[in-house]
């Protein structure tokens, strides 16, 4: 979530089993989003809402 919004949060998440976490640098996430289709950008931005870190992607969607 920090890739999308750098605001502090207090929510927690728990898994019922083993999980694998991947740390994705914000710049890599942004590149992947930039290279996505307009449909995919729209879906991602609508699912997460418009946040300042991704504002540049909205204009390119």
CHARMM-style PDB file with segment names, atoms N, HN, CA, C and O in Angstrom:
ATOM      1  N   UNK     1       0.818  -1.194   0.000  1.00  0.00      PROA
ATOM      2  CA  UNK     1       0.000   0.000   0.000  1.00  0.00      PROA
ATOM      3  C   UNK     1       0.862   1.258   0.000  1.00  0.00      PROA
ATOM      4  O   UNK     1       0.437   2.290  -0.519  1.00  0.00      PROA
ATOM      5  N   UNK     2       2.046   1.196   0.561  1.00  0.00      PROA
ATOM      6  HN  UNK     2       2.392   0.357   0.983  1.00  0.00      PROA
ATOM      7  CA  UNK     2       2.902   2.379   0.599  1.00  0.00      PROA
ATOM      8  C   UNK     2       3.309   2.825  -0.800  1.00  0.00      PROA
ATOM      9  O   UNK     2       3.682   3.983  -0.988  1.00  0.00      PROA
ATOM     10  N   UNK     3       3.247   1.937  -1.779  1.00  0.00      PROA
ATOM     11  HN  UNK     3       2.944   0.997  -1.626  1.00  0.00      PROA
ATOM     12  CA  UNK     3       3.513   2.337  -3.162  1.00  0.00      PROA
ATOM     13  C   UNK     3       2.452   3.300  -3.652  1.00  0.00      PROA
ATOM     14  O   UNK     3       2.716   4.139  -4.513  1.00  0.00      PROA
ATOM     15  N   UNK     4       1.263   3.182  -3.110  1.00  0.00      PROA
ATOM     16  HN  UNK     4       1.049   2.501  -2.410  1.00  0.00      PROA
ATOM     17  CA  UNK     4       0.120   3.958  -3.561  1.00  0.00      PROA
ATOM     18  C   UNK     4      -0.058   5.211  -2.718  1.00  0.00      PROA
ATOM     19  O   UNK     4      -0.357   6.279  -3.251  1.00  0.00      PROA
ATOM     20  N   UNK     5       0.119   5.094  -1.432  1.00  0.00      PROA
ATOM     21  HN  UNK     5       0.362   4.226  -0.998  1.00  0.00      PROA
ATOM     22  CA  UNK     5      -0.058   6.223  -0.521  1.00  0.00      PROA
ATOM     23  C   UNK     5       0.995   6.143   0.576  1.00  0.00      PROA
ATOM     24  O   UNK     5       1.149   5.112   1.230  1.00  0.00      PROA
ATOM     25  N   UNK     6       1.715   7.240   0.767  1.00  0.00      PROA
ATOM     26  HN  UNK     6       1.590   8.077   0.236  1.00  0.00      PROA
ATOM     27  CA  UNK     6       2.747   7.237   1.806  1.00  0.00      PROA
ATOM     28  C   UNK     6       2.220   7.741   3.147  1.00  0.00      PROA
ATOM     29  O   UNK     6       3.004   8.051   4.043  1.00  0.00      PROA
ATOM     30  N   UNK     7       0.897   7.824   3.289  1.00  0.00      PROA
ATOM     31  HN  UNK     7       0.260   7.572   2.560  1.00  0.00      PROA
ATOM     32  CA  UNK     7       0.301   8.266   4.546  1.00  0.00      PROA
ATOM     33  C   UNK     7       0.363   7.126   5.577  1.00  0.00      PROA
ATOM     34  O   UNK     7       0.259   5.953   5.218  1.00  0.00      PROA
ATOM     35  N   UNK     8       0.535   7.483   6.860  1.00  0.00      PROA
ATOM     36  HN  UNK     8       0.620   8.435   7.152  1.00  0.00      PROA
ATOM     37  CA  UNK     8       0.573   6.445   7.895  1.00  0.00      PROA
ATOM     38  C   UNK     8      -0.776   5.726   7.992  1.00  0.00      PROA
ATOM     39  O   UNK     8      -1.817   6.313   7.698  1.00  0.00      PROA
ATOM     40  N   UNK     9      -0.752   4.486   8.394  1.00  0.00      PROA
ATOM     41  HN  UNK     9       0.095   4.010   8.633  1.00  0.00      PROA
ATOM     42  CA  UNK     9      -1.988   3.731   8.564  1.00  0.00      PROA
ATOM     43  C   UNK     9      -1.857   2.837   9.788  1.00  0.00      PROA
ATOM     44  O   UNK     9      -0.754   2.502  10.222  1.00  0.00      PROA
ATOM     45  N   UNK    10      -2.994   2.463  10.329  1.00  0.00      PROA
ATOM     46  HN  UNK    10      -3.890   2.735   9.978  1.00  0.00      PROA
ATOM     47  CA  UNK    10      -2.987   1.626  11.521  1.00  0.00      PROA
ATOM     48  C   UNK    10      -3.596   0.257  11.263  1.00  0.00      PROA
ATOM     49  O   UNK    10      -3.676  -0.557  12.183  1.00  0.00      PROA
ATOM     50  N   UNK    11      -4.022  -0.013  10.055  1.00  0.00      PROA
ATOM     51  HN  UNK    11      -3.957   0.649   9.309  1.00  0.00      PROA
ATOM     52  CA  UNK    11      -4.627  -1.305   9.744  1.00  0.00      PROA
ATOM     53  C   UNK    11      -3.581  -2.410   9.804  1.00  0.00      PROA
ATOM     54  O   UNK    11      -2.395  -2.181   9.568  1.00  0.00      PROA
ATOM     55  N   UNK    12      -4.039  -3.586  10.117  1.00  0.00      PROA
ATOM     56  HN  UNK    12      -5.003  -3.772  10.309  1.00  0.00      PROA
ATOM     57  CA  UNK    12      -3.170  -4.750  10.112  1.00  0.00      PROA
ATOM     58  C   UNK    12      -3.810  -5.841   9.255  1.00  0.00      PROA
ATOM     59  O   UNK    12      -5.012  -5.819   8.993  1.00  0.00      PROA
ATOM     60  N   UNK    13      -3.008  -6.763   8.838  1.00  0.00      PROA
ATOM     61  HN  UNK    13      -2.031  -6.781   9.051  1.00  0.00      PROA
ATOM     62  CA  UNK    13      -3.500  -7.901   8.061  1.00  0.00      PROA
ATOM     63  C   UNK    13      -2.887  -9.163   8.640  1.00  0.00      PROA
ATOM     64  O   UNK    13      -1.758  -9.151   9.132  1.00  0.00      PROA
ATOM     65  N   UNK    14      -3.628 -10.236   8.579  1.00  0.00      PROA
ATOM     66  HN  UNK    14      -4.545 -10.246   8.180  1.00  0.00      PROA
ATOM     67  CA  UNK    14      -3.133 -11.519   9.074  1.00  0.00      PROA
ATOM     68  C   UNK    14      -3.451 -12.600   8.050  1.00  0.00      PROA
ATOM     69  O   UNK    14      -4.501 -12.576   7.409  1.00  0.00      PROA
ATOM     70  N   UNK    15      -2.542 -13.534   7.908  1.00  0.00      PROA
ATOM     71  HN  UNK    15      -1.689 -13.553   8.429  1.00  0.00      PROA
ATOM     72  CA  UNK    15      -2.739 -14.655   6.989  1.00  0.00      PROA
ATOM     73  C   UNK    15      -3.013 -15.917   7.799  1.00  0.00      PROA
ATOM     74  O   UNK    15      -2.516 -16.079   8.913  1.00  0.00      PROA
ATOM     75  N   UNK    16      -3.803 -16.794   7.222  1.00  0.00      PROA
ATOM     76  HN  UNK    16      -4.206 -16.663   6.317  1.00  0.00      PROA
ATOM     77  CA  UNK    16      -4.107 -18.063   7.895  1.00  0.00      PROA
ATOM     78  C   UNK    16      -3.017 -19.100   7.675  1.00  0.00      PROA
ATOM     79  O   UNK    16      -2.941 -20.090   8.403  1.00  0.00      PROA
ATOM     80  N   UNK    17      -2.179 -18.878   6.679  1.00  0.00      PROA
ATOM     81  HN  UNK    17      -2.241 -18.074   6.088  1.00  0.00      PROA
ATOM     82  CA  UNK    17      -1.115 -19.830   6.381  1.00  0.00      PROA
ATOM     83  C   UNK    17       0.169 -19.115   6.022  1.00  0.00      PROA
ATOM     84  O   UNK    17       0.297 -17.906   6.216  1.00  0.00      PROA
ATOM     85  N   UNK    18       1.110 -19.865   5.500  1.00  0.00      PROA
ATOM     86  HN  UNK    18       1.005 -20.847   5.343  1.00  0.00      PROA
ATOM     87  CA  UNK    18       2.380 -19.289   5.071  1.00  0.00      PROA
ATOM     88  C   UNK    18       2.159 -18.338   3.903  1.00  0.00      PROA
ATOM     89  O   UNK    18       1.306 -18.580   3.048  1.00  0.00      PROA
ATOM     90  N   UNK    19       2.916 -17.274   3.869  1.00  0.00      PROA
ATOM     91  HN  UNK    19       3.608 -17.077   4.563  1.00  0.00      PROA
ATOM     92  CA  UNK    19       2.826 -16.295   2.787  1.00  0.00      PROA
ATOM     93  C   UNK    19       4.225 -15.943   2.307  1.00  0.00      PROA
ATOM     94  O   UNK    19       5.213 -16.159   3.009  1.00  0.00      PROA
ATOM     95  N   UNK    20       4.290 -15.405   1.117  1.00  0.00      PROA
ATOM     96  HN  UNK    20       3.487 -15.229   0.546  1.00  0.00      PROA
ATOM     97  CA  UNK    20       5.529 -14.878   0.565  1.00  0.00      PROA
ATOM     98  C   UNK    20       5.279 -13.412   0.250  1.00  0.00      PROA
ATOM     99  O   UNK    20       4.338 -13.079  -0.471  1.00  0.00      PROA
ATOM    100  N   UNK    21       6.106 -12.550   0.779  1.00  0.00      PROA
ATOM    101  HN  UNK    21       6.871 -12.820   1.365  1.00  0.00      PROA
ATOM    102  CA  UNK    21       5.977 -11.114   0.526  1.00  0.00      PROA
ATOM    103  C   UNK    21       7.061 -10.683  -0.445  1.00  0.00      PROA
ATOM    104  O   UNK    21       8.207 -11.126  -0.359  1.00  0.00      PROA
ATOM    105  N   UNK    22       6.688  -9.828  -1.355  1.00  0.00      PROA
ATOM    106  HN  UNK    22       5.757  -9.468  -1.424  1.00  0.00      PROA
ATOM    107  CA  UNK    22       7.635  -9.248  -2.295  1.00  0.00      PROA
ATOM    108  C   UNK    22       7.689  -7.753  -2.048  1.00  0.00      PROA
ATOM    109  O   UNK    22       6.652  -7.091  -1.991  1.00  0.00      PROA
ATOM    110  N   UNK    23       8.870  -7.229  -1.903  1.00  0.00      PROA
ATOM    111  HN  UNK    23       9.712  -7.767  -1.949  1.00  0.00      PROA
ATOM    112  CA  UNK    23       9.048  -5.788  -1.763  1.00  0.00      PROA
ATOM    113  C   UNK    23       9.258  -5.236  -3.163  1.00  0.00      PROA
ATOM    114  O   UNK    23      10.222  -5.577  -3.848  1.00  0.00      PROA
ATOM    115  N   UNK    24       8.336  -4.378  -3.572  1.00  0.00      PROA
ATOM    116  HN  UNK    24       7.552  -4.100  -3.016  1.00  0.00      PROA
ATOM    117  CA  UNK    24       8.388  -3.779  -4.906  1.00  0.00      PROA
ATOM    118  C   UNK    24       8.688  -2.293  -4.739  1.00  0.00      PROA
ATOM    119  O   UNK    24       7.872  -1.566  -4.172  1.00  0.00      PROA
ATOM    120  N   UNK    25       9.826  -1.831  -5.213  1.00  0.00      PROA
ATOM    121  HN  UNK    25      10.489  -2.422  -5.674  1.00  0.00      PROA
ATOM    122  CA  UNK    25      10.134  -0.403  -5.112  1.00  0.00      PROA
ATOM    123  C   UNK    25       9.084   0.433  -5.854  1.00  0.00      PROA
ATOM    124  O   UNK    25       8.563   0.009  -6.885  1.00  0.00      PROA
ATOM    125  N   UNK    26       8.782   1.608  -5.328  1.00  0.00      PROA
ATOM    126  HN  UNK    26       9.205   1.953  -4.490  1.00  0.00      PROA
ATOM    127  CA  UNK    26       7.762   2.467  -5.921  1.00  0.00      PROA
ATOM    128  C   UNK    26       8.064   2.754  -7.377  1.00  0.00      PROA
ATOM    129  O   UNK    26       7.149   2.788  -8.199  1.00  0.00      PROA
ATOM    130  N   UNK    27       9.326   2.961  -7.715  1.00  0.00      PROA
ATOM    131  HN  UNK    27      10.070   2.933  -7.047  1.00  0.00      PROA
ATOM    132  CA  UNK    27       9.683   3.275  -9.099  1.00  0.00      PROA
ATOM    133  C   UNK    27       9.364   2.097 -10.023  1.00  0.00      PROA
ATOM    134  O   UNK    27       8.939   2.312 -11.158  1.00  0.00      PROA
ATOM    135  N   UNK    28       9.558   0.876  -9.567  1.00  0.00      PROA
ATOM    136  HN  UNK    28       9.904   0.701  -8.645  1.00  0.00      PROA
ATOM    137  CA  UNK    28       9.233  -0.306 -10.374  1.00  0.00      PROA
ATOM    138  C   UNK    28       7.723  -0.407 -10.565  1.00  0.00      PROA
ATOM    139  O   UNK    28       7.249  -0.682 -11.668  1.00  0.00      PROA
ATOM    140  N   UNK    29       6.973  -0.185  -9.496  1.00  0.00      PROA
ATOM    141  HN  UNK    29       7.358   0.039  -8.600  1.00  0.00      PROA
ATOM    142  CA  UNK    29       5.509  -0.196  -9.592  1.00  0.00      PROA
ATOM    143  C   UNK    29       5.036   0.849 -10.592  1.00  0.00      PROA
ATOM    144  O   UNK    29       4.166   0.579 -11.419  1.00  0.00      PROA
ATOM    145  N   UNK    30       5.616   2.048 -10.512  1.00  0.00      PROA
ATOM    146  HN  UNK    30       6.323   2.268  -9.840  1.00  0.00      PROA
ATOM    147  CA  UNK    30       5.219   3.134 -11.416  1.00  0.00      PROA
ATOM    148  C   UNK    30       5.545   2.778 -12.867  1.00  0.00      PROA
ATOM    149  O   UNK    30       4.738   3.041 -13.759  1.00  0.00      PROA
ATOM    150  N   UNK    31       6.704   2.189 -13.115  1.00  0.00      PROA
ATOM    151  HN  UNK    31       7.360   1.976 -12.391  1.00  0.00      PROA
ATOM    152  CA  UNK    31       7.075   1.782 -14.479  1.00  0.00      PROA
ATOM    153  C   UNK    31       6.086   0.748 -15.003  1.00  0.00      PROA
ATOM    154  O   UNK    31       5.624   0.848 -16.140  1.00  0.00      PROA
ATOM    155  N   UNK    32       5.762  -0.240 -14.181  1.00  0.00      PROA
ATOM    156  HN  UNK    32       6.138  -0.321 -13.257  1.00  0.00      PROA
ATOM    157  CA  UNK    32       4.795  -1.266 -14.598  1.00  0.00      PROA
ATOM    158  C   UNK    32       3.444  -0.639 -14.903  1.00  0.00      PROA
ATOM    159  O   UNK    32       2.799  -0.998 -15.888  1.00  0.00      PROA
ATOM    160  N   UNK    33       3.015   0.291 -14.066  1.00  0.00      PROA
ATOM    161  HN  UNK    33       3.538   0.582 -13.265  1.00  0.00      PROA
ATOM    162  CA  UNK    33       1.736   0.961 -14.305  1.00  0.00      PROA
ATOM    163  C   UNK    33       1.802   1.804 -15.571  1.00  0.00      PROA
ATOM    164  O   UNK    33       0.860   1.809 -16.364  1.00  0.00      PROA
ATOM    165  N   UNK    34       2.903   2.514 -15.765  1.00  0.00      PROA
ATOM    166  HN  UNK    34       3.668   2.510 -15.121  1.00  0.00      PROA
ATOM    167  CA  UNK    34       3.070   3.343 -16.967  1.00  0.00      PROA
ATOM    168  C   UNK    34       3.000   2.506 -18.239  1.00  0.00      PROA
ATOM    169  O   UNK    34       2.477   2.960 -19.257  1.00  0.00      PROA
ATOM    170  N   UNK    35       3.527   1.286 -18.182  1.00  0.00      PROA
ATOM    171  HN  UNK    35       3.952   0.917 -17.356  1.00  0.00      PROA
ATOM    172  CA  UNK    35       3.570   0.427 -19.365  1.00  0.00      PROA
ATOM    173  C   UNK    35       2.294  -0.398 -19.543  1.00  0.00      PROA
ATOM    174  O   UNK    35       2.172  -1.155 -20.506  1.00  0.00      PROA
ATOM    175  N   UNK    36       1.355  -0.253 -18.625  1.00  0.00      PROA
ATOM    176  HN  UNK    36       1.454   0.362 -17.842  1.00  0.00      PROA
ATOM    177  CA  UNK    36       0.094  -0.990 -18.712  1.00  0.00      PROA
ATOM    178  C   UNK    36      -0.859  -0.307 -19.678  1.00  0.00      PROA
ATOM    179  O   UNK    36      -0.692   0.862 -20.026  1.00  0.00      PROA
ATOM    180  N   UNK    37      -1.855  -1.061 -20.099  1.00  0.00      PROA
ATOM    181  HN  UNK    37      -1.990  -2.011 -19.816  1.00  0.00      PROA
ATOM    182  CA  UNK    37      -2.879  -0.506 -20.981  1.00  0.00      PROA
ATOM    183  C   UNK    37      -3.720   0.515 -20.218  1.00  0.00      PROA
ATOM    184  O   UNK    37      -3.723   0.542 -18.988  1.00  0.00      PROA
ATOM    185  N   UNK    38      -4.425   1.344 -20.962  1.00  0.00      PROA
ATOM    186  HN  UNK    38      -4.423   1.323 -21.961  1.00  0.00      PROA
ATOM    187  CA  UNK    38      -5.303   2.340 -20.350  1.00  0.00      PROA
ATOM    188  C   UNK    38      -6.359   1.654 -19.482  1.00  0.00      PROA
ATOM    189  O   UNK    38      -6.730   2.174 -18.430  1.00  0.00      PROA
ATOM    190  N   UNK    39      -6.838   0.500 -19.915  1.00  0.00      PROA
ATOM    191  HN  UNK    39      -6.536   0.078 -20.770  1.00  0.00      PROA
ATOM    192  CA  UNK    39      -7.833  -0.240 -19.138  1.00  0.00      PROA
ATOM    193  C   UNK    39      -7.247  -0.668 -17.795  1.00  0.00      PROA
ATOM    194  O   UNK    39      -7.884  -0.484 -16.757  1.00  0.00      PROA
ATOM    195  N   UNK    40      -6.053  -1.233 -17.804  1.00  0.00      PROA
ATOM    196  HN  UNK    40      -5.536  -1.382 -18.647  1.00  0.00      PROA
ATOM    197  CA  UNK    40      -5.429  -1.691 -16.562  1.00  0.00      PROA
ATOM    198  C   UNK    40      -5.153  -0.516 -15.624  1.00  0.00      PROA
ATOM    199  O   UNK    40      -5.391  -0.617 -14.421  1.00  0.00      PROA
ATOM    200  N   UNK    41      -4.653   0.599 -16.167  1.00  0.00      PROA
ATOM    201  HN  UNK    41      -4.460   0.681 -17.145  1.00  0.00      PROA
ATOM    202  CA  UNK    41      -4.419   1.784 -15.339  1.00  0.00      PROA
ATOM    203  C   UNK    41      -5.712   2.237 -14.689  1.00  0.00      PROA
ATOM    204  O   UNK    41      -5.747   2.536 -13.495  1.00  0.00      PROA
ATOM    205  N   UNK    42      -6.770   2.285 -15.477  1.00  0.00      PROA
ATOM    206  HN  UNK    42      -6.741   2.042 -16.447  1.00  0.00      PROA
ATOM    207  CA  UNK    42      -8.065   2.716 -14.963  1.00  0.00      PROA
ATOM    208  C   UNK    42      -8.558   1.786 -13.862  1.00  0.00      PROA
ATOM    209  O   UNK    42      -9.057   2.249 -12.836  1.00  0.00      PROA
ATOM    210  N   UNK    43      -8.422   0.485 -14.064  1.00  0.00      PROA
ATOM    211  HN  UNK    43      -8.017   0.109 -14.897  1.00  0.00      PROA
ATOM    212  CA  UNK    43      -8.847  -0.480 -13.043  1.00  0.00      PROA
ATOM    213  C   UNK    43      -8.068  -0.301 -11.747  1.00  0.00      PROA
ATOM    214  O   UNK    43      -8.655  -0.256 -10.666  1.00  0.00      PROA
ATOM    215  N   UNK    44      -6.752  -0.198 -11.853  1.00  0.00      PROA
ATOM    216  HN  UNK    44      -6.275  -0.234 -12.731  1.00  0.00      PROA
ATOM    217  CA  UNK    44      -5.920  -0.036 -10.654  1.00  0.00      PROA
ATOM    218  C   UNK    44      -6.268   1.259  -9.939  1.00  0.00      PROA
ATOM    219  O   UNK    44      -6.460   1.262  -8.723  1.00  0.00      PROA
ATOM    220  N   UNK    45      -6.352   2.347 -10.670  1.00  0.00      PROA
ATOM    221  HN  UNK    45      -6.196   2.345 -11.658  1.00  0.00      PROA
ATOM    222  CA  UNK    45      -6.617   3.642 -10.051  1.00  0.00      PROA
ATOM    223  C   UNK    45      -8.016   3.709  -9.457  1.00  0.00      PROA
ATOM    224  O   UNK    45      -8.218   4.363  -8.434  1.00  0.00      PROA
ATOM    225  N   UNK    46      -8.980   3.048 -10.076  1.00  0.00      PROA
ATOM    226  HN  UNK    46      -8.816   2.517 -10.907  1.00  0.00      PROA
ATOM    227  CA  UNK    46     -10.330   3.022  -9.514  1.00  0.00      PROA
ATOM    228  C   UNK    46     -10.418   2.122  -8.289  1.00  0.00      PROA
ATOM    229  O   UNK    46     -11.180   2.410  -7.367  1.00  0.00      PROA
ATOM    230  N   UNK    47      -9.657   1.046  -8.266  1.00  0.00      PROA
ATOM    231  HN  UNK    47      -9.037   0.812  -9.015  1.00  0.00      PROA
ATOM    232  CA  UNK    47      -9.658   0.165  -7.100  1.00  0.00      PROA
ATOM    233  C   UNK    47      -9.026   0.830  -5.887  1.00  0.00      PROA
ATOM    234  O   UNK    47      -9.491   0.644  -4.763  1.00  0.00      PROA
ATOM    235  N   UNK    48      -7.981   1.596  -6.104  1.00  0.00      PROA
ATOM    236  HN  UNK    48      -7.603   1.747  -7.018  1.00  0.00      PROA
ATOM    237  CA  UNK    48      -7.252   2.199  -4.985  1.00  0.00      PROA
ATOM    238  C   UNK    48      -7.610   3.653  -4.761  1.00  0.00      PROA
ATOM    239  O   UNK    48      -7.270   4.216  -3.721  1.00  0.00      PROA
ATOM    240  N   UNK    49      -8.282   4.268  -5.705  1.00  0.00      PROA
ATOM    241  HN  UNK    49      -8.559   3.810  -6.550  1.00  0.00      PROA
ATOM    242  CA  UNK    49      -8.584   5.682  -5.612  1.00  0.00      PROA
ATOM    243  C   UNK    49      -7.411   6.490  -6.123  1.00  0.00      PROA
ATOM    244  O   UNK    49      -6.362   5.937  -6.453  1.00  0.00      PROA
ATOM    245  N   UNK    50      -7.584   7.773  -6.187  1.00  0.00      PROA
ATOM    246  HN  UNK    50      -8.436   8.223  -5.919  1.00  0.00      PROA
ATOM    247  CA  UNK    50      -6.532   8.662  -6.678  1.00  0.00      PROA
ATOM    248  C   UNK    50      -5.677   9.126  -5.511  1.00  0.00      PROA
ATOM    249  O   UNK    50      -6.164   9.814  -4.613  1.00  0.00      PROA
ATOM    250  N   UNK    51      -4.416   8.756  -5.521  1.00  0.00      PROA
ATOM    251  HN  UNK    51      -4.021   8.197  -6.251  1.00  0.00      PROA
ATOM    252  CA  UNK    51      -3.482   9.152  -4.477  1.00  0.00      PROA
ATOM    253  C   UNK    51      -2.348   9.956  -5.092  1.00  0.00      PROA
ATOM    254  O   UNK    51      -2.008   9.752  -6.257  1.00  0.00      PROA
ATOM    255  N   UNK    52      -1.759  10.867  -4.328  1.00  0.00      PROA
ATOM    256  HN  UNK    52      -2.035  11.033  -3.381  1.00  0.00      PROA
ATOM    257  CA  UNK    52      -0.710  11.748  -4.862  1.00  0.00      PROA
ATOM    258  C   UNK    52       0.446  11.038  -5.546  1.00  0.00      PROA
ATOM    259  O   UNK    52       0.951  11.546  -6.547  1.00  0.00      PROA
ATOM    260  N   UNK    53       0.887   9.892  -5.056  1.00  0.00      PROA
ATOM    261  HN  UNK    53       0.477   9.479  -4.242  1.00  0.00      PROA
ATOM    262  CA  UNK    53       2.037   9.229  -5.669  1.00  0.00      PROA
ATOM    263  C   UNK    53       1.736   8.745  -7.081  1.00  0.00      PROA
ATOM    264  O   UNK    53       2.654   8.540  -7.875  1.00  0.00      PROA
ATOM    265  N   UNK    54       0.457   8.560  -7.400  1.00  0.00      PROA
ATOM    266  HN  UNK    54      -0.289   8.726  -6.755  1.00  0.00      PROA
ATOM    267  CA  UNK    54       0.095   8.071  -8.722  1.00  0.00      PROA
ATOM    268  C   UNK    54      -0.614   9.124  -9.560  1.00  0.00      PROA
ATOM    269  O   UNK    54      -1.122   8.798 -10.633  1.00  0.00      PROA
ATOM    270  N   UNK    55      -0.667  10.363  -9.116  1.00  0.00      PROA
ATOM    271  HN  UNK    55      -0.254  10.627  -8.245  1.00  0.00      PROA
ATOM    272  CA  UNK    55      -1.368  11.402  -9.871  1.00  0.00      PROA
ATOM    273  C   UNK    55      -0.850  11.533 -11.291  1.00  0.00      PROA
ATOM    274  O   UNK    55      -1.635  11.794 -12.203  1.00  0.00      PROA
ATOM    275  N   UNK    56       0.438  11.361 -11.506  1.00  0.00      PROA
ATOM    276  HN  UNK    56       1.076  11.149 -10.765  1.00  0.00      PROA
ATOM    277  CA  UNK    56       0.992  11.454 -12.849  1.00  0.00      PROA
ATOM    278  C   UNK    56       0.458  10.365 -13.760  1.00  0.00      PROA
ATOM    279  O   UNK    56       0.346  10.570 -14.969  1.00  0.00      PROA
ATOM    280  N   UNK    57       0.132   9.221 -13.204  1.00  0.00      PROA
ATOM    281  HN  UNK    57       0.223   9.055 -12.222  1.00  0.00      PROA
ATOM    282  CA  UNK    57      -0.371   8.107 -14.013  1.00  0.00      PROA
ATOM    283  C   UNK    57      -1.785   8.365 -14.497  1.00  0.00      PROA
ATOM    284  O   UNK    57      -2.183   7.839 -15.536  1.00  0.00      PROA
ATOM    285  N   UNK    58      -2.547   9.158 -13.774  1.00  0.00      PROA
ATOM    286  HN  UNK    58      -2.223   9.585 -12.930  1.00  0.00      PROA
ATOM    287  CA  UNK    58      -3.931   9.411 -14.161  1.00  0.00      PROA
ATOM    288  C   UNK    58      -3.986  10.123 -15.500  1.00  0.00      PROA
ATOM    289  O   UNK    58      -4.810   9.787 -16.350  1.00  0.00      PROA
ATOM    290  N   UNK    59      -3.131  11.086 -15.692  1.00  0.00      PROA
ATOM    291  HN  UNK    59      -2.461  11.359 -15.001  1.00  0.00      PROA
ATOM    292  CA  UNK    59      -3.113  11.821 -16.947  1.00  0.00      PROA
ATOM    293  C   UNK    59      -2.666  10.972 -18.122  1.00  0.00      PROA
ATOM    294  O   UNK    59      -2.997  11.276 -19.268  1.00  0.00      PROA
ATOM    295  N   UNK    60      -1.911   9.905 -17.849  1.00  0.00      PROA
ATOM    296  HN  UNK    60      -1.642   9.658 -16.918  1.00  0.00      PROA
ATOM    297  CA  UNK    60      -1.424   9.039 -18.920  1.00  0.00      PROA
ATOM    298  C   UNK    60      -2.342   7.852 -19.167  1.00  0.00      PROA
ATOM    299  O   UNK    60      -2.106   7.068 -20.086  1.00  0.00      PROA
ATOM    300  N   UNK    61      -3.390   7.710 -18.353  1.00  0.00      PROA
ATOM    301  HN  UNK    61      -3.582   8.347 -17.607  1.00  0.00      PROA
ATOM    302  CA  UNK    61      -4.308   6.559 -18.491  1.00  0.00      PROA
ATOM    303  C   UNK    61      -5.180   6.706 -19.718  1.00  0.00      PROA
ATOM    304  OT1 UNK    61      -6.008   5.838 -19.994  1.00  0.00      PROA
TER     305      UNK     61
END
